[in-house]
Amino acid sequence: DSYGYEIPAEATKELLKVKYAVKSQEINSILNVLVEENKILFYDNIYISCSILKRIHSLMKEKFAEQEFRIADFRDLLGKNRKIALYFLELFDKLGMTQRHEEFRVVTNKEMIWG
């Protein structure tokens, strides 16, 4: 469970099939159940653990409470590259947990209940 683990949907399905010997027809059912139970989120053709999102959101709230921040600030907080930082910020924007104001973002008070 490390920050930045986001796996494209097809790679996720292949991993389940090969590593865990899950039959192809069962994979979509399993992933759908995990999404419904708020264990994983499907966004931009990527499955991501909700526990990772929760930890990243907590870090973001601690670091940027009541202040504006840029993508580079968030990238540095995660210790990941710009592409990954932007992925998470766009997801948080969509969920209403951040708001974008030109090149800056602010953390909102919106909370999500995740697995």
Secondary structure, DSSP 8 states (H G I E B T S, - for coil): --TT--EEHHHHHHHHHHHS---HHHHHHHHHHHHHTTSEEEETTEEEEHHHHHHHHHHHHHHHTTS-B-HHHHHHHHTS-HHHHHHHHHHHHHHTSEEEETTEEEE-S------
